[in-house]
Amino acid sequence: MATLGLIGSGNIGGTLARLAVDAGLDVVLSNSRGPETLSGLVGELGPRARAATPAEAAGAGDWVVVTVPLRAVPQVPHTPLVGRTVIDTGNYYPERDGRIPQLDTGELTDSELLQRHLTGAHVVKAFNNIFFRHLAVLARPAGAPDRSALPIAGDDAAAKNAVTALLDTLGYDTVDVGPLAEGRRFQPGTPAYGTPYLKDPHARLWEDPGSPAGLAELRRALDAV
């Protein structure tokens, strides 16, 4: 049985864990506070879920999701992720992360910073452009007319294929925007960030119930950058 490893088990991590368990995957959750702090979530998810350290979650996953603030990237274990497909859900928020000159100037994206830290891993940007509550409610089976799409970006074709397969399993179609640097096309402040999945495009993310956004709609948003 395929396993999803999670380094970080907050809003996005917990949502992905629920989607994965519902899809028949095993999940290994971790956070910075220790496995014992995840007992409630693990109990809620059931026998397919277990808690571990970040290094153990990294070593267990067929895909490993890194869903931590940028300031925590130096603590992400490197060695167990060499050769693995790593999904980065992060976004750069200067008010939370502090100013990072390479990101402010556009020299790098936040996912490229993670890739520099995780030499030998294959980082793919995904799940960062959708509010976690919308991610939870918009999953649909393959072929459903109201299936939503999510963008991905990465430098390794095999890793992107693996992430596309995961998204399909979790209930989403995929738009591949190209190399990791192109992740800037769906970062905060772009038309593809959050808005495509709103019922009311003028609503606040946390107040809107969410609405499906298919391939064509997402591509239009991405092309508007």
C-alpha positions as CSV (number, residue, x, y, z in Angstrom):
1,M,0.0,0.0,0.0
2,A,1.3,3.4,-0.9
3,T,2.2,5.8,1.9
4,L,2.0,9.6,2.2
5,G,4.5,11.1,4.6
6,L,3.8,14.5,6.1
7,I,6.4,16.8,7.6
8,G,4.0,19.3,9.2
9,S,0.5,18.3,10.2
10,G,-1.4,21.6,10.4
11,N,-4.3,22.8,8.3
12,I,-2.9,21.7,4.9
13,G,-1.1,18.6,6.3
14,G,-4.1,17.4,8.2
15,T,-6.4,18.0,5.2
16,L,-4.1,16.0,2.9
17,A,-4.0,13.2,5.5
18,R,-7.7,13.0,5.6
19,L,-8.0,12.9,1.8
20,A,-5.3,10.3,1.6
21,V,-6.9,8.0,4.2
22,D,-10.3,8.4,2.4
23,A,-8.5,7.4,-0.8
24,G,-7.1,4.2,0.7
25,L,-3.5,5.4,1.3
26,D,-1.5,5.0,4.5
27,V,-0.2,8.2,6.1
28,V,2.7,8.9,8.5
29,L,2.3,12.3,10.2
30,S,4.9,14.4,12.0
31,N,5.4,17.8,13.4
32,S,8.0,19.8,15.3
33,R,6.5,19.0,18.7
34,G,6.7,15.3,18.7
35,P,4.6,12.3,17.7
36,E,2.6,12.3,21.0
37,T,1.1,15.6,20.1
38,L,-0.6,14.0,17.1
39,S,-2.5,11.3,18.9
40,G,-5.8,13.0,18.5
41,L,-5.5,13.4,14.8
42,V,-4.2,9.9,14.4
43,G,-7.1,8.6,16.4
44,E,-9.5,10.5,14.2
45,L,-7.9,9.2,11.0
46,G,-8.0,5.5,12.1
47,P,-5.7,2.5,11.5
48,R,-4.2,3.8,8.3
49,A,-2.5,6.6,10.1
50,R,0.4,6.8,12.5
51,A,2.6,9.5,14.1
52,A,6.4,9.6,13.8
53,T,9.3,12.0,13.8
54,P,10.0,14.1,10.7
55,A,12.9,11.9,9.7
56,E,10.7,8.8,10.0
57,A,7.9,10.3,8.0
58,A,10.4,11.3,5.4
59,G,11.7,7.8,5.1
60,A,8.3,6.2,5.0
61,G,6.6,8.1,2.3
62,D,6.3,7.3,-1.4
63,W,5.5,11.0,-1.5
64,V,6.6,13.3,1.3
65,V,4.7,16.6,1.8
66,V,6.7,19.4,3.4
67,T,4.1,21.8,4.8
68,V,6.0,24.1,7.2
69,P,6.7,27.9,7.4
70,L,9.8,29.0,5.5
71,R,11.6,29.7,8.8
72,A,11.4,26.0,9.6
73,V,12.9,24.8,6.3
74,P,16.4,24.4,7.8
75,Q,14.9,21.9,10.2
76,V,13.5,19.7,7.4
77,P,15.6,16.5,7.4
78,H,17.8,16.2,4.4
79,T,19.3,12.7,4.3
80,P,16.1,10.6,4.3
81,L,14.7,12.7,1.4
82,V,17.5,12.2,-1.0
83,G,16.0,10.6,-4.2
84,R,12.4,11.1,-3.0
85,T,9.5,13.1,-4.4
86,V,8.9,16.0,-2.1
87,I,5.8,18.1,-2.3
88,D,6.2,21.7,-1.1
89,T,2.9,23.4,-0.1
90,G,4.6,26.5,1.3
91,N,4.1,30.2,0.6
92,Y,6.3,33.2,1.4
93,Y,4.5,35.6,3.8
94,P,7.0,38.3,4.8
95,E,4.9,39.3,7.7
96,R,5.3,35.8,9.1
97,D,8.7,34.7,7.6
98,G,10.6,38.0,7.7
99,R,12.1,39.5,4.6
100,I,14.1,37.2,2.4
101,P,16.0,39.2,-0.2
102,Q,16.2,36.4,-2.8
103,L,12.4,36.1,-2.8
104,D,11.8,39.8,-2.7
105,T,13.9,40.4,-5.8
106,G,12.4,37.4,-7.6
107,E,15.8,35.7,-7.9
108,L,14.3,32.6,-6.4
109,T,10.9,31.2,-5.4
110,D,10.3,29.7,-2.0
111,S,10.2,26.2,-3.5
112,E,13.6,26.7,-5.1
113,L,14.9,27.7,-1.6
114,L,13.6,24.4,-0.3
115,Q,15.1,22.5,-3.2
116,R,18.5,24.1,-2.4
117,H,18.2,22.8,1.1
118,L,17.1,19.3,0.0
119,T,19.9,18.6,-2.5
120,G,19.2,15.2,-4.2
121,A,15.4,15.3,-3.5
122,H,12.9,16.1,-6.3
123,V,10.8,19.0,-5.1
124,V,7.4,19.7,-6.7
125,K,5.2,22.7,-5.8
126,A,1.6,21.8,-5.1
127,F,-1.4,22.4,-2.8
128,N,-0.2,26.0,-2.0
129,N,-2.8,27.9,-4.0
130,I,-6.0,26.6,-2.4
131,F,-7.5,27.3,1.0
132,F,-7.4,24.1,3.1
133,R,-11.2,24.1,3.7
134,H,-11.7,24.3,-0.1
135,L,-9.1,21.5,-0.6
136,A,-11.2,19.3,1.7
137,V,-14.5,19.8,0.1
138,L,-13.7,20.1,-3.7
139,A,-12.2,16.6,-4.2
140,R,-14.1,14.6,-6.8
141,P,-13.7,11.2,-8.5
142,A,-12.0,11.0,-11.9
143,G,-14.3,12.0,-14.7
144,A,-16.7,14.0,-12.5
145,P,-18.0,17.0,-14.4
146,D,-17.3,19.3,-11.5
147,R,-13.8,18.1,-10.8
148,S,-11.3,20.8,-9.8
149,A,-7.7,21.2,-11.0
150,L,-4.6,22.2,-9.1
151,P,-1.3,23.5,-10.5
152,I,2.1,21.9,-10.0
153,A,5.7,23.0,-10.9
154,G,8.9,21.1,-10.7
155,D,12.2,20.4,-12.4
156,D,12.0,16.5,-12.5
157,A,9.5,15.0,-14.9
158,A,9.2,11.7,-13.1
159,A,8.5,13.5,-9.8
160,K,5.8,15.5,-11.5
161,N,4.2,12.4,-12.9
162,A,4.2,10.9,-9.4
163,V,2.6,14.0,-7.9
164,T,0.0,14.0,-10.8
165,A,-0.9,10.5,-9.8
166,L,-1.3,11.4,-6.2
167,L,-3.5,14.4,-7.1
168,D,-5.7,12.1,-9.2
169,T,-5.9,9.6,-6.3
170,L,-6.9,12.4,-3.9
171,G,-9.6,13.8,-6.3
172,Y,-8.0,16.5,-8.4
173,D,-6.9,17.1,-12.0
174,T,-3.5,18.7,-12.6
175,V,-2.1,21.6,-14.6
176,D,1.7,21.4,-15.0
177,V,3.0,24.9,-15.3
178,G,6.6,23.8,-16.0
179,P,9.9,24.1,-13.9
180,L,10.0,24.9,-10.3
181,A,10.7,28.6,-11.0
182,E,7.2,28.8,-12.6
183,G,5.7,28.2,-9.2
184,R,5.6,32.0,-9.0
185,R,2.6,31.9,-11.3
186,F,0.4,30.5,-8.5
187,Q,1.9,32.1,-5.4
188,P,0.1,34.6,-3.2
189,G,-1.0,37.7,-5.0
190,T,-1.6,36.0,-8.4
191,P,-4.9,35.3,-10.1
192,A,-4.4,31.6,-9.6
193,Y,-4.0,31.9,-5.8
194,G,-7.2,31.1,-4.0
195,T,-9.6,33.0,-6.2
196,P,-10.5,30.2,-8.8
197,Y,-12.0,28.1,-6.0
198,L,-14.3,30.8,-4.6
199,K,-18.0,30.9,-5.2
200,D,-17.8,34.6,-4.8
201,P,-14.6,36.0,-6.3
202,H,-14.8,39.0,-4.1
203,A,-15.2,37.0,-0.8
204,R,-12.5,36.4,1.8
205,L,-11.1,32.9,1.5
206,W,-12.1,31.8,5.0
207,E,-15.7,33.1,4.5
208,D,-16.5,31.4,1.1
209,P,-17.8,27.8,0.9
210,G,-15.7,27.1,-2.2
211,S,-16.6,26.3,-5.7
212,P,-15.0,23.9,-8.3
213,A,-12.4,25.2,-10.7
214,G,-11.7,23.0,-13.7
215,L,-8.8,22.8,-16.0
216,A,-9.9,25.6,-18.4
217,E,-10.6,28.0,-15.5
218,L,-7.3,27.3,-13.8
219,R,-5.3,27.7,-17.0
220,R,-7.0,31.1,-17.6
221,A,-6.0,32.2,-14.1
222,L,-2.4,31.0,-14.6
223,D,-2.1,32.7,-18.0
224,A,-3.2,36.0,-16.5
225,V,0.2,36.4,-14.8
